[in-house]
Amino acid sequence: MFFFRLLIACIIPVTLAHADEFSISQIRDYYASVPGNYIEASEAPKTKPLPNEQFYLTMDNSFVPSGEHELDLEFSQDLFQVDVKKFNKFMQGDDFLDSKVKFYSALFFNGRSQSYEKPYTSMNGWFSLNHPPIKKLNLPLEHYSKLFAGQIDQMKGSQFFNPQFQSKLDQETKTELTFNNHLHALFNDQSIKAKIQLVKDAKHYLFGAVMATVCDPSSEEFVQALIDKAQSGVPVTLMMEHFYMGIVFRKCANRLRAGGVDVVLVNDKWKAKTFLSFFHIKFWIRDGEEAIIGGQNIVKYDNSATGFNQLNRDTDLQIRGPAVSDLLAEYLTMWKKHRKSRNRSLTYFEQEVERAKTTQRELHLRGNQFYQERLSNPESRMRGTCRILVQKAHDHTLSIASVLGRYAALTQESMVLTSPEIEFSLYGRIKAKLKRDHLFNEIRNAAKRGVDVELVSNGVDGGNGEFTVAMRLAMQQALEWGRKIRYHFWKAILKREPAHNARGHRKHLLDLEDTPGVRAWTHFNYMHAKQAFFDRIVTSISSVNLDAASLERNEEAGAICMDETLSKEMENQLTLDLVNSIPVASTNERH
């Protein structure tokens, strides 16, 4: 019976009666005829279709509204919803992810277009998904993914709580754990709102380090808040990557300088010792009390992202507590290294860091002398336990890749990772000196011993990230302005450019999937979040892509934390990331 259903659903496409345009009622009837009947009309879409709204069929087999909602992707997403229980029953899957793997495994994958065949027509806002994106999880998480069934189990035997393991990391990285940090994950456009408040709340200083800041309408309130704060007499300093802020977005850097922000542009790319490295760090510190760290730049693709509107899917972490002192110490070290004579000295704040750390030790909030006390107690070990990691260019003493590898080696049950890029030596050709190869080797080894590994990156929908998004926006603008030649120019490029970039990603994703227990996915937006989640206990949020640049040579920063509230936030978001991704499940392209 199952194979008969699969034949109906995937081999024999649902067909449409010939017509130039379709009404919403015709489309509802069409989805009601899809085998399994798991795509349903939304009961209360955010924006209801206009009475006479029509939809046309594109060459890539998608419904597009022909009226004022033509460019509104979320409009077409919200018209329908997927019944998860019906889909699981129809595909006889253990959970929604298993059902999706079964569904796509039966489809032919076109290597030229980097897309699966469509057994039925989708709405344009679904992109490569076979269903409307899931924006809210209305069922217990185990219906979507068995990884997150039941309550978080701290696992008595987990080595993550072993004082010897953490002390060894102390020695290797010259860092230490802090305790009782208050943590909150910031997803997509939540982060820019939190950063605006961070700046406005600053009373003594505001220090920032970010690859790029673009002055546009999406960042105007934030940029002006920096300037207003600087002009009020509060020291505001900002380190950024020279390639972007000294060349591409120079006007924005000049505006910040003119407004009183003390700007340092880091230019290590062409130096012998730091060749081809980028200042890829993203974090902000207020008054030594609060920080925001992660993967988000100050750009429209992050600032205006919902996670569904084809901009970035991204994550930052808000921290209040003793971990901020570690981040401040690292900032002062970087500032001393990169500042020019015209930039202010921040050595005064070094005393503040030492005083804060001394007080924190007295309160048992940092240091390995308290590891046994804190980590052996189930009441305290998952309460804001964090390690701050800041990797210098071509760093040989602190490698974030090596730390992630240590955690992967001790993982017992599950591992979920997301990254814009995936890069390692293909087909098991591990090179001894490449830290990224060792990391992916630990990931494979974890899968071989029974750990469930889910890895989300990018395919044709994410394309080449912000470059692809910029072209899509240019195409939409040309359509709005009636510039037909310009519209078709960008459209022609978009037929090729995302597929070309996706082809490179797919080689690595397929290679990973050759290890039983590893499942690779590509998100239907551009996945820019750098997240790692080990055994539902350890969360890593950073600026680190899983590629050569980030793992081998860039300046990077992140936090690795054990916190029950944060774990729950991550379980919810990672489930959304997975269900709104396409499995790398094709059987017609294996090497």
KAHUGI-V402861 format. One record per residue. N is the residue number from 0. RES is the residue in one letter. SS is DSSP state (H for helix, E for strand, C for the rest). BURIAL is + if it has 9 or more other ideal C-beta (glycine too) atoms within 8 Angstrom, else -. D_LAST is the distance of its C-alpha to the last C-alpha in whole Angstrom. Layout:
# KAHUGI-V402861
n: <N:N>
res: <RES:RES>
ss: <SS:SS>
burial: <BURIAL:BURIAL>
d_last: <D_LAST:D_LAST>
This chain:
# KAHUGI-V402861
n: <0:1:2:3:4:5:6:7:8:9:10:11:12:13:14:15:16:17:18:19:20:21:22:23:24:25:26:27:28:29:30:31:32:33:34:35:36:37:38:39:40:41:42:43:44:45:46:47:48:49:50:51:52:53:54:55:56:57:58:59:60:61:62:63:64:65:66:67:68:69:70:71:72:73:74:75:76:77:78:79:80:81:82:83:84:85:86:87:88:89:90:91:92:93:94:95:96:97:98:99:100:101:102:103:104:105:106:107:108:109:110:111:112:113:114:115:116:117:118:119:120:121:122:123:124:125:126:127:128:129:130:131:132:133:134:135:136:137:138:139:140:141:142:143:144:145:146:147:148:149:150:151:152:153:154:155:156:157:158:159:160:161:162:163:164:165:166:167:168:169:170:171:172:173:174:175:176:177:178:179:180:181:182:183:184:185:186:187:188:189:190:191:192:193:194:195:196:197:198:199:200:201:202:203:204:205:206:207:208:209:210:211:212:213:214:215:216:217:218:219:220:221:222:223:224:225:226:227:228:229:230:231:232:233:234:235:236:237:238:239:240:241:242:243:244:245:246:247:248:249:250:251:252:253:254:255:256:257:258:259:260:261:262:263:264:265:266:267:268:269:270:271:272:273:274:275:276:277:278:279:280:281:282:283:284:285:286:287:288:289:290:291:292:293:294:295:296:297:298:299:300:301:302:303:304:305:306:307:308:309:310:311:312:313:314:315:316:317:318:319:320:321:322:323:324:325:326:327:328:329:330:331:332:333:334:335:336:337:338:339:340:341:342:343:344:345:346:347:348:349:350:351:352:353:354:355:356:357:358:359:360:361:362:363:364:365:366:367:368:369:370:371:372:373:374:375:376:377:378:379:380:381:382:383:384:385:386:387:388:389:390:391:392:393:394:395:396:397:398:399:400:401:402:403:404:405:406:407:408:409:410:411:412:413:414:415:416:417:418:419:420:421:422:423:424:425:426:427:428:429:430:431:432:433:434:435:436:437:438:439:440:441:442:443:444:445:446:447:448:449:450:451:452:453:454:455:456:457:458:459:460:461:462:463:464:465:466:467:468:469:470:471:472:473:474:475:476:477:478:479:480:481:482:483:484:485:486:487:488:489:490:491:492:493:494:495:496:497:498:499:500:501:502:503:504:505:506:507:508:509:510:511:512:513:514:515:516:517:518:519:520:521:522:523:524:525:526:527:528:529:530:531:532:533:534:535:536:537:538:539:540:541:542:543:544:545:546:547:548:549:550:551:552:553:554:555:556:557:558:559:560:561:562:563:564:565:566:567:568:569:570:571:572:573:574:575:576:577:578:579:580:581:582:583:584:585:586:587:588:589:590>
res: <M:F:F:F:R:L:L:I:A:C:I:I:P:V:T:L:A:H:A:D:E:F:S:I:S:Q:I:R:D:Y:Y:A:S:V:P:G:N:Y:I:E:A:S:E:A:P:K:T:K:P:L:P:N:E:Q:F:Y:L:T:M:D:N:S:F:V:P:S:G:E:H:E:L:D:L:E:F:S:Q:D:L:F:Q:V:D:V:K:K:F:N:K:F:M:Q:G:D:D:F:L:D:S:K:V:K:F:Y:S:A:L:F:F:N:G:R:S:Q:S:Y:E:K:P:Y:T:S:M:N:G:W:F:S:L:N:H:P:P:I:K:K:L:N:L:P:L:E:H:Y:S:K:L:F:A:G:Q:I:D:Q:M:K:G:S:Q:F:F:N:P:Q:F:Q:S:K:L:D:Q:E:T:K:T:E:L:T:F:N:N:H:L:H:A:L:F:N:D:Q:S:I:K:A:K:I:Q:L:V:K:D:A:K:H:Y:L:F:G:A:V:M:A:T:V:C:D:P:S:S:E:E:F:V:Q:A:L:I:D:K:A:Q:S:G:V:P:V:T:L:M:M:E:H:F:Y:M:G:I:V:F:R:K:C:A:N:R:L:R:A:G:G:V:D:V:V:L:V:N:D:K:W:K:A:K:T:F:L:S:F:F:H:I:K:F:W:I:R:D:G:E:E:A:I:I:G:G:Q:N:I:V:K:Y:D:N:S:A:T:G:F:N:Q:L:N:R:D:T:D:L:Q:I:R:G:P:A:V:S:D:L:L:A:E:Y:L:T:M:W:K:K:H:R:K:S:R:N:R:S:L:T:Y:F:E:Q:E:V:E:R:A:K:T:T:Q:R:E:L:H:L:R:G:N:Q:F:Y:Q:E:R:L:S:N:P:E:S:R:M:R:G:T:C:R:I:L:V:Q:K:A:H:D:H:T:L:S:I:A:S:V:L:G:R:Y:A:A:L:T:Q:E:S:M:V:L:T:S:P:E:I:E:F:S:L:Y:G:R:I:K:A:K:L:K:R:D:H:L:F:N:E:I:R:N:A:A:K:R:G:V:D:V:E:L:V:S:N:G:V:D:G:G:N:G:E:F:T:V:A:M:R:L:A:M:Q:Q:A:L:E:W:G:R:K:I:R:Y:H:F:W:K:A:I:L:K:R:E:P:A:H:N:A:R:G:H:R:K:H:L:L:D:L:E:D:T:P:G:V:R:A:W:T:H:F:N:Y:M:H:A:K:Q:A:F:F:D:R:I:V:T:S:I:S:S:V:N:L:D:A:A:S:L:E:R:N:E:E:A:G:A:I:C:M:D:E:T:L:S:K:E:M:E:N:Q:L:T:L:D:L:V:N:S:I:P:V:A:S:T:N:E:R:H>
ss: <C:H:H:H:H:H:H:H:H:H:H:C:C:C:C:C:C:C:C:C:E:E:E:H:H:H:H:H:H:H:H:H:C:C:C:C:C:C:E:E:E:C:C:C:C:C:C:C:C:C:C:C:C:E:E:E:E:C:C:C:C:E:E:E:E:C:C:C:C:C:C:C:H:H:H:H:H:H:C:E:E:E:C:H:H:H:H:H:H:H:H:C:C:C:C:H:H:H:H:H:H:H:H:H:H:C:C:C:E:E:C:C:C:C:E:E:C:C:C:C:C:E:E:H:H:H:C:C:C:C:C:C:C:C:C:C:C:C:C:C:H:H:H:C:C:H:H:H:C:C:C:C:C:C:C:C:C:C:H:H:H:C:H:H:H:H:H:H:H:H:H:H:H:C:C:C:C:E:C:C:C:E:E:E:E:E:E:C:C:H:H:H:H:H:H:H:H:H:H:H:H:C:C:C:E:E:E:E:E:E:C:C:E:C:C:C:C:C:C:H:H:H:H:H:H:H:H:H:H:H:H:C:C:C:E:E:E:E:E:E:E:H:H:H:H:H:H:H:C:H:H:H:H:H:H:H:H:H:C:C:C:E:E:E:E:E:C:C:C:C:C:C:C:C:C:C:C:C:E:C:C:E:E:E:E:E:C:C:C:E:E:E:E:E:C:C:C:E:C:H:H:H:H:C:C:C:C:C:C:C:C:E:E:C:E:E:E:E:E:E:C:C:H:H:H:H:H:H:H:H:H:H:H:H:H:H:H:H:C:C:C:C:C:C:C:C:C:H:H:H:H:H:H:H:H:H:H:H:H:H:H:H:C:C:C:E:C:H:H:H:H:H:H:H:H:C:C:C:C:C:C:C:C:C:E:E:E:E:E:E:E:C:C:C:C:C:C:C:C:H:H:H:H:H:H:H:H:H:H:H:C:C:C:E:E:E:E:E:C:C:C:E:C:C:C:H:H:H:C:C:C:C:C:C:H:H:H:H:H:H:H:H:H:H:H:H:H:H:C:C:C:E:E:E:E:E:E:E:C:C:C:C:C:C:C:H:H:H:H:H:H:H:H:H:H:H:H:H:H:H:C:C:C:H:H:H:H:H:H:H:H:H:H:H:C:C:H:H:H:H:H:H:H:H:H:H:H:H:H:H:H:H:H:C:C:C:C:E:E:E:E:E:E:C:C:E:E:C:C:C:E:E:E:E:C:C:C:E:E:E:E:E:C:C:C:E:C:H:H:H:H:H:H:C:E:E:E:E:E:E:E:E:C:H:H:H:H:H:H:H:H:H:H:H:H:H:H:H:H:C:E:E:E:C:C:C:C:C:C:C:C>
burial: <-:-:-:-:+:+:+:+:+:+:-:-:-:+:-:+:-:-:-:-:-:+:+:+:-:+:+:+:-:+:+:-:-:+:-:+:+:+:+:+:-:+:-:-:+:-:-:-:+:-:-:-:+:+:+:+:+:+:-:-:-:+:+:+:+:+:-:-:+:+:-:+:+:+:+:+:+:+:+:+:-:+:+:+:-:+:+:+:-:+:+:-:+:-:+:+:+:+:+:+:+:+:+:+:+:+:+:-:+:+:-:-:-:+:+:+:-:+:+:+:+:+:+:+:+:+:+:+:+:+:+:+:+:+:-:-:+:-:-:-:+:+:+:+:+:-:+:+:-:-:-:+:-:+:+:-:-:+:-:+:+:+:+:-:+:+:+:-:+:+:-:+:+:-:+:+:+:+:+:+:+:-:+:+:+:+:+:+:+:-:+:+:-:+:+:+:-:+:+:-:+:+:-:-:+:+:+:+:+:+:+:+:+:+:+:-:-:+:+:+:-:+:+:-:+:+:+:-:+:+:-:-:-:+:+:+:+:+:+:+:+:+:+:+:+:+:-:-:+:+:-:+:+:-:+:+:-:-:+:-:+:+:+:+:+:+:+:+:+:-:-:-:-:+:+:-:+:+:+:+:+:+:+:+:+:+:+:+:-:+:+:+:+:+:+:+:+:+:+:+:+:+:+:+:+:+:+:+:+:+:+:+:+:+:+:+:+:+:+:+:+:+:+:+:+:+:+:+:+:+:+:+:-:+:+:+:-:-:+:-:-:-:+:-:-:+:-:-:+:+:-:+:+:-:-:+:+:-:-:+:+:-:-:-:+:+:-:+:-:+:+:-:+:+:+:-:-:-:-:+:+:+:+:+:+:+:+:+:+:+:+:-:+:+:-:-:-:+:+:+:+:+:+:+:+:+:+:+:+:+:+:-:-:+:+:+:+:+:+:+:+:+:-:+:+:-:-:-:-:+:-:-:-:+:+:+:+:+:+:+:+:+:+:+:+:+:+:+:-:-:+:+:+:+:+:+:+:+:+:+:+:+:+:-:+:+:+:+:+:-:+:+:-:+:+:+:-:+:+:-:-:-:-:-:-:+:+:-:+:+:+:-:+:+:-:-:+:+:+:-:+:+:+:-:+:+:+:+:+:+:+:+:+:-:+:-:+:+:+:+:+:+:+:+:+:+:+:+:+:+:+:+:+:+:+:+:+:+:+:+:+:+:+:+:+:+:+:+:+:+:+:+:+:+:+:+:+:+:+:+:+:+:+:-:-:+:+:+:+:+:+:+:+:+:+:+:+:+:+:+:+:+:+:+:-:+:-:-:-:-:->
d_last: <31:28:26:29:29:25:26:29:27:24:24:27:28:31:33:36:39:40:41:41:42:42:44:43:45:43:39:41:41:38:36:38:37:33:32:33:36:34:35:38:41:42:45:46:44:45:46:47:46:49:51:50:47:44:40:38:35:33:30:27:29:31:34:36:40:42:45:46:42:40:39:39:36:37:40:37:35:39:40:37:36:34:35:33:35:35:31:30:32:31:27:29:27:28:28:28:24:23:25:23:19:20:21:18:16:18:18:15:14:15:13:16:18:16:18:18:20:24:25:28:30:30:33:32:32:29:27:23:25:26:29:32:31:33:35:37:37:39:38:38:34:33:33:30:29:30:29:32:34:38:40:38:39:39:38:41:39:37:37:37:40:41:44:42:39:40:43:40:38:42:42:38:39:42:42:44:44:46:47:49:47:47:43:42:39:39:36:36:40:41:41:43:46:46:46:49:51:50:51:54:55:55:59:58:55:52:49:46:42:40:37:39:42:42:45:45:47:44:45:49:50:48:49:53:53:52:55:57:57:57:60:62:62:59:57:53:51:47:44:42:39:41:38:39:42:44:42:40:43:46:48:47:47:51:52:51:53:56:56:57:53:53:49:47:44:42:41:39:36:38:39:39:38:36:34:32:33:34:36:34:36:38:41:45:48:51:54:52:52:49:45:42:39:36:33:35:37:40:39:39:35:36:40:39:36:37:33:33:34:31:32:31:30:32:34:37:39:43:45:48:49:49:46:47:49:46:45:48:48:45:46:49:47:45:48:50:47:46:50:52:56:56:54:56:56:55:56:59:56:55:58:57:54:56:58:56:54:57:58:55:55:58:57:54:51:50:49:48:51:51:47:49:51:49:45:47:49:47:49:48:45:43:46:44:43:41:40:40:37:38:36:37:35:33:35:35:37:36:32:31:28:29:31:29:27:30:30:27:28:30:29:30:29:27:25:25:24:24:23:23:21:18:17:17:15:11:10:13:15:18:21:24:26:24:25:22:20:23:23:19:19:22:21:18:21:23:20:20:24:24:24:23:21:21:20:21:20:20:18:20:23:24:23:24:26:30:30:28:31:33:32:32:36:37:36:38:41:41:41:44:46:45:44:42:40:39:37:35:35:33:31:30:28:27:25:23:23:22:19:18:19:17:14:14:15:12:9:11:12:9:8:12:11:10:13:16:18:17:17:16:18:19:23:25:27:26:26:28:29:28:29:28:29:30:31:33:35:34:34:32:33:33:32:29:25:22:22:23:26:27:26:28:30:32:35:34:36:35:37:36:38:39:41:41:42:39:37:38:38:34:33:35:33:29:30:30:27:25:27:27:23:20:17:14:13:12:10:9:6:4:0>
